[in-house]
Amino acid sequence: MMSKLMKKRLINVLATLVMLFSYVANAETTEVVAKIVKVDIEQSQITLASKRYNEMPYKAAFDIRISLENGETAGVANLRKGDLVTAVVDSGSSVVHVIDVLK
């Protein structure tokens, strides 16, 4: 039989797991086709314009994945104004996680 202390710890762990799962499940990530309007390398900020979102600035995620049209991986400095891209963005926190430059 479990002691009161063990039950309390188990309940705390389960509650923490439920909160973590709900946070991850409610992330507002969407994939959009957009045009790069502005790239600010110093602030790691990329402004995208699409049909769904007008011009909207996004902070580049720490682990952002950028692929150029030739398939090579790249950094924010390789992005150019006017590039047509598909991007995975979190509109709730204004963070971009993935950018694929289209041909």
Protein Blocks (a to p, Z undefined) as FASTA:
>chain_A
ZZfklmmmmmmmmmmmmmmmmmmmmpccdcdddddfbdcfklopacdddfklccdddddd
fklccddfkopacdfklpcehiacdddddfknopafbdcddZZ
